[in-house]
Amino acid sequence: MRYLIQPLAGLSLLALSHAIAAAECDPGAGQQAFQTKCAACHALDADRVGPRLNGVVGRPIGSIPGFKYSKDLAGANSAWTVEQLDRWLTSPAQMFPDTAMAFGGLRNASERQAVLCFLQTQG
């Protein structure tokens, strides 16, 4: 029983930390960061140089029909979670070395979290 309780307690704390982070989330700051850091290549509702980002959280990686993804992204076989997006936005080429995304990443954690907060509200 003890072996079951410890992992469940850990998962509960993780879920609680995500709930607290979501409650503290400021989509307005995220929208501003999105406009200054992402909007040159991405839109929410249309593909540009990069794919549209509306609904990206939870969407299978490399799955927008008609968008030409790198082999790494097209073959990822997973969905974008907030954690994966955080890792991706930190350093895209480190996560998927074959990416065509010529963006070095958002090194500032609070700015990255703001963008992720905003993207979570975009459907």
DRENPA-3360 file (N, C-alpha, C; in nm, 2 decimals, always signed):
BEGIN
1 = MRYLIQPL = +0.08/-0.12/+0.00/+0.00/+0.00/+0.00/+0.09/+0.13/+0.00 ~ +0.19/+0.12/+0.08/+0.29/+0.24/+0.09/+0.34/+0.27/-0.05 ~ +0.37/+0.17/-0.13/+0.43/+0.19/-0.26/+0.33/+0.25/-0.36 ~ +0.20/+0.24/-0.33/+0.10/+0.31/-0.41/+0.07/+0.45/-0.37 ~ +0.08/+0.48/-0.24/+0.05/+0.61/-0.19/+0.16/+0.71/-0.23 ~ +0.28/+0.68/-0.23/+0.39/+0.78/-0.26/+0.37/+0.83/-0.40 ~ +0.36/+0.74/-0.50/+0.34/+0.79/-0.64/+0.21/+0.87/-0.66 ~ +0.11/+0.83/-0.59/-0.02/+0.91/-0.60/+0.00/+1.05/-0.53;
9 = AGLSLLAL = +0.07/+1.05/-0.42/+0.09/+1.18/-0.36/+0.17/+1.27/-0.45 ~ +0.27/+1.22/-0.52/+0.36/+1.29/-0.61/+0.27/+1.35/-0.73 ~ +0.19/+1.26/-0.78/+0.10/+1.30/-0.89/+0.01/+1.41/-0.85 ~ -0.05/+1.40/-0.72/-0.14/+1.50/-0.67/-0.07/+1.64/-0.66 ~ +0.06/+1.64/-0.61/+0.13/+1.76/-0.60/+0.16/+1.82/-0.73 ~ +0.19/+1.74/-0.83/+0.22/+1.79/-0.97/+0.09/+1.85/-1.02 ~ -0.02/+1.78/-1.01/-0.15/+1.84/-1.06/-0.18/+1.97/-0.99 ~ -0.16/+1.98/-0.86/-0.19/+2.10/-0.78/-0.10/+2.21/-0.83;
17 = SHAIAAAE = +0.03/+2.18/-0.86/+0.12/+2.29/-0.90/+0.08/+2.34/-1.04 ~ +0.03/+2.25/-1.13/-0.03/+2.30/-1.26/-0.15/+2.38/-1.24 ~ -0.24/+2.34/-1.15/-0.36/+2.42/-1.12/-0.33/+2.56/-1.07 ~ -0.23/+2.56/-0.98/-0.19/+2.69/-0.92/-0.13/+2.78/-1.03 ~ -0.05/+2.72/-1.12/+0.01/+2.80/-1.23/-0.10/+2.85/-1.32 ~ -0.20/+2.76/-1.35/-0.30/+2.81/-1.44/-0.38/+2.92/-1.38 ~ -0.40/+2.91/-1.24/-0.48/+3.02/-1.18/-0.40/+3.15/-1.18 ~ -0.27/+3.15/-1.18/-0.19/+3.27/-1.18/-0.16/+3.31/-1.33;
25 = CDPGAGQQ = -0.21/+3.24/-1.42/-0.18/+3.26/-1.56/-0.24/+3.40/-1.61 ~ -0.16/+3.47/-1.69/-0.21/+3.60/-1.74/-0.21/+3.60/-1.89 ~ -0.32/+3.56/-1.95/-0.33/+3.55/-2.10/-0.29/+3.68/-2.17 ~ -0.32/+3.80/-2.11/-0.29/+3.93/-2.17/-0.14/+3.94/-2.19 ~ -0.06/+3.91/-2.09/+0.08/+3.92/-2.10/+0.13/+3.82/-2.20 ~ +0.07/+3.70/-2.21/+0.10/+3.60/-2.31/+0.07/+3.64/-2.45 ~ -0.04/+3.71/-2.47/-0.08/+3.76/-2.60/+0.03/+3.87/-2.65 ~ +0.07/+3.95/-2.56/+0.17/+4.05/-2.59/+0.30/+3.99/-2.63;
33 = AFQTKCAA = +0.34/+3.89/-2.55/+0.47/+3.82/-2.58/+0.45/+3.74/-2.72 ~ +0.34/+3.68/-2.74/+0.31/+3.61/-2.87/+0.32/+3.71/-2.98 ~ +0.26/+3.83/-2.97/+0.27/+3.93/-3.08/+0.41/+3.97/-3.11 ~ +0.50/+3.99/-3.00/+0.63/+4.04/-3.03/+0.73/+3.93/-3.06 ~ +0.71/+3.80/-3.02/+0.80/+3.69/-3.04/+0.76/+3.59/-3.14 ~ +0.63/+3.57/-3.16/+0.58/+3.46/-3.25/+0.51/+3.50/-3.37 ~ +0.44/+3.62/-3.37/+0.35/+3.65/-3.47/+0.41/+3.68/-3.61 ~ +0.54/+3.70/-3.61/+0.61/+3.72/-3.74/+0.60/+3.60/-3.83;
41 = CHALDADR = +0.59/+3.48/-3.77/+0.59/+3.36/-3.84/+0.46/+3.28/-3.82 ~ +0.39/+3.30/-3.71/+0.27/+3.22/-3.67/+0.15/+3.31/-3.66 ~ +0.04/+3.26/-3.69/-0.09/+3.32/-3.66/-0.17/+3.21/-3.58 ~ -0.28/+3.26/-3.52/-0.36/+3.16/-3.45/-0.45/+3.08/-3.54 ~ -0.50/+3.15/-3.65/-0.60/+3.08/-3.73/-0.56/+3.06/-3.87 ~ -0.44/+3.08/-3.91/-0.39/+3.05/-4.05/-0.25/+3.01/-4.05 ~ -0.21/+2.93/-4.14/-0.07/+2.89/-4.16/+0.00/+3.01/-4.22 ~ +0.12/+3.03/-4.18/+0.22/+3.13/-4.23/+0.35/+3.05/-4.26;
49 = VGPRLNGV = +0.46/+3.11/-4.23/+0.59/+3.04/-4.24/+0.58/+2.92/-4.14 ~ +0.52/+2.94/-4.03/+0.49/+2.83/-3.93/+0.34/+2.80/-3.93 ~ +0.31/+2.68/-3.88/+0.17/+2.64/-3.87/+0.08/+2.73/-3.78 ~ -0.05/+2.73/-3.80/-0.14/+2.80/-3.71/-0.13/+2.74/-3.57 ~ -0.15/+2.82/-3.47/-0.13/+2.78/-3.33/-0.26/+2.77/-3.25 ~ -0.37/+2.80/-3.31/-0.50/+2.78/-3.24/-0.52/+2.64/-3.21 ~ -0.54/+2.60/-3.09/-0.56/+2.46/-3.05/-0.44/+2.38/-3.04 ~ -0.32/+2.44/-3.04/-0.19/+2.36/-3.04/-0.18/+2.27/-2.92;
57 = VGRPIGSI = -0.22/+2.32/-2.80/-0.21/+2.24/-2.68/-0.31/+2.12/-2.69 ~ -0.25/+2.00/-2.69/-0.33/+1.88/-2.70/-0.33/+1.83/-2.85 ~ -0.29/+1.91/-2.94/-0.29/+1.86/-3.08/-0.17/+1.77/-3.11 ~ -0.19/+1.67/-3.19/-0.08/+1.59/-3.23/+0.03/+1.67/-3.30 ~ +0.15/+1.65/-3.27/+0.27/+1.72/-3.32/+0.28/+1.69/-3.47 ~ +0.30/+1.80/-3.55/+0.31/+1.78/-3.70/+0.19/+1.74/-3.77 ~ +0.07/+1.79/-3.73/-0.05/+1.73/-3.78/-0.14/+1.82/-3.86 ~ -0.10/+1.95/-3.88/-0.19/+2.04/-3.96/-0.19/+1.99/-4.11;
65 = PGFKYSKD = -0.30/+1.95/-4.16/-0.30/+1.90/-4.30/-0.25/+2.01/-4.40 ~ -0.17/+1.97/-4.49/-0.11/+2.06/-4.59/+0.01/+2.14/-4.55 ~ +0.04/+2.14/-4.42/+0.16/+2.21/-4.38/+0.28/+2.12/-4.39 ~ +0.39/+2.17/-4.44/+0.51/+2.09/-4.47/+0.60/+2.10/-4.34 ~ +0.60/+1.99/-4.26/+0.68/+1.98/-4.14/+0.81/+1.91/-4.17 ~ +0.91/+1.93/-4.09/+1.03/+1.86/-4.10/+1.00/+1.71/-4.06 ~ +1.09/+1.62/-4.10/+1.07/+1.48/-4.07/+1.06/+1.45/-3.92 ~ +1.14/+1.52/-3.84/+1.13/+1.51/-3.69/+0.99/+1.54/-3.64;
73 = LAGANSAW = +0.94/+1.65/-3.68/+0.80/+1.69/-3.63/+0.69/+1.60/-3.69 ~ +0.70/+1.57/-3.82/+0.60/+1.49/-3.88/+0.60/+1.35/-3.83 ~ +0.71/+1.30/-3.78/+0.71/+1.16/-3.72/+0.71/+1.16/-3.57 ~ +0.67/+1.26/-3.51/+0.69/+1.27/-3.36/+0.60/+1.17/-3.29 ~ +0.48/+1.14/-3.34/+0.39/+1.04/-3.27/+0.35/+1.07/-3.13 ~ +0.33/+1.20/-3.10/+0.28/+1.24/-2.97/+0.21/+1.37/-2.99 ~ +0.14/+1.42/-2.88/+0.07/+1.54/-2.89/+0.14/+1.65/-2.81 ~ +0.12/+1.78/-2.84/+0.18/+1.89/-2.77/+0.11/+1.90/-2.64;
81 = TVEQLDRW = +0.19/+1.88/-2.53/+0.15/+1.90/-2.40/+0.21/+2.04/-2.36 ~ +0.17/+2.10/-2.25/+0.22/+2.22/-2.20/+0.37/+2.20/-2.17 ~ +0.40/+2.08/-2.11/+0.55/+2.05/-2.08/+0.63/+2.04/-2.21 ~ +0.58/+1.98/-2.31/+0.65/+1.96/-2.44/+0.67/+2.10/-2.50 ~ +0.56/+2.18/-2.50/+0.57/+2.31/-2.56/+0.67/+2.40/-2.49 ~ +0.68/+2.38/-2.36/+0.77/+2.46/-2.28/+0.92/+2.42/-2.32 ~ +0.94/+2.29/-2.33/+1.07/+2.24/-2.38/+1.10/+2.29/-2.52 ~ +1.00/+2.28/-2.61/+1.01/+2.33/-2.75/+1.05/+2.48/-2.76;
89 = LTSPAQMF = +0.97/+2.56/-2.68/+0.99/+2.70/-2.69/+1.13/+2.74/-2.62 ~ +1.18/+2.66/-2.54/+1.31/+2.69/-2.48/+1.42/+2.68/-2.58 ~ +1.41/+2.57/-2.66/+1.51/+2.55/-2.76/+1.46/+2.45/-2.87 ~ +1.39/+2.50/-2.97/+1.33/+2.42/-3.07/+1.43/+2.32/-3.14 ~ +1.55/+2.36/-3.17/+1.65/+2.28/-3.24/+1.70/+2.17/-3.15 ~ +1.70/+2.19/-3.02/+1.75/+2.09/-2.92/+1.64/+1.98/-2.91 ~ +1.52/+2.02/-2.92/+1.41/+1.91/-2.91/+1.39/+1.83/-3.03 ~ +1.39/+1.91/-3.15/+1.38/+1.84/-3.28/+1.49/+1.90/-3.37;
97 = PDTAMAFG = +1.61/+1.84/-3.37/+1.72/+1.89/-3.44/+1.70/+1.91/-3.59 ~ +1.61/+1.84/-3.65/+1.58/+1.86/-3.80/+1.48/+1.97/-3.82 ~ +1.44/+2.05/-3.72/+1.33/+2.15/-3.74/+1.38/+2.25/-3.84 ~ +1.28/+2.30/-3.92/+1.30/+2.42/-4.01/+1.28/+2.55/-3.94 ~ +1.24/+2.54/-3.81/+1.21/+2.67/-3.74/+1.34/+2.73/-3.70 ~ +1.36/+2.85/-3.76/+1.49/+2.92/-3.74/+1.47/+3.02/-3.62 ~ +1.43/+2.97/-3.51/+1.41/+3.05/-3.39/+1.49/+2.99/-3.28 ~ +1.57/+3.07/-3.21/+1.66/+3.02/-3.11/+1.59/+2.98/-2.98;
105 = GLRNASER = +1.47/+3.03/-2.95/+1.40/+2.99/-2.83/+1.37/+3.11/-2.74 ~ +1.28/+3.09/-2.65/+1.24/+3.19/-2.55/+1.31/+3.15/-2.42 ~ +1.43/+3.21/-2.40/+1.51/+3.17/-2.28/+1.45/+3.22/-2.15 ~ +1.37/+3.33/-2.15/+1.31/+3.38/-2.03/+1.19/+3.30/-1.99 ~ +1.20/+3.23/-1.88/+1.09/+3.13/-1.84/+0.96/+3.20/-1.81 ~ +0.96/+3.32/-1.76/+0.83/+3.39/-1.73/+0.76/+3.43/-1.86 ~ +0.84/+3.47/-1.96/+0.79/+3.50/-2.09/+0.73/+3.38/-2.16 ~ +0.81/+3.27/-2.15/+0.76/+3.14/-2.21/+0.63/+3.09/-2.14;
113 = QAVLCFLQ = +0.62/+3.10/-2.01/+0.50/+3.06/-1.94/+0.38/+3.15/-1.98 ~ +0.41/+3.28/-2.00/+0.30/+3.37/-2.05/+0.25/+3.33/-2.19 ~ +0.34/+3.30/-2.28/+0.30/+3.25/-2.41/+0.22/+3.12/-2.40 ~ +0.27/+3.03/-2.32/+0.19/+2.90/-2.30/+0.06/+2.93/-2.24 ~ +0.05/+3.02/-2.15/-0.08/+3.05/-2.09/-0.18/+3.10/-2.19 ~ -0.13/+3.19/-2.28/-0.21/+3.25/-2.39/-0.25/+3.14/-2.48 ~ -0.16/+3.05/-2.52/-0.19/+2.95/-2.62/-0.30/+2.85/-2.56 ~ -0.30/+2.83/-2.43/-0.39/+2.74/-2.37/-0.54/+2.80/-2.38;
121 = TQG = -0.55/+2.93/-2.39/-0.68/+2.99/-2.40/-0.73/+2.99/-2.55 ~ -0.65/+2.95/-2.64/-0.68/+2.96/-2.78/-0.72/+2.83/-2.84 ~ -0.83/+2.78/-2.80/-0.89/+2.67/-2.84/-0.89/+2.54/-2.89;
% end
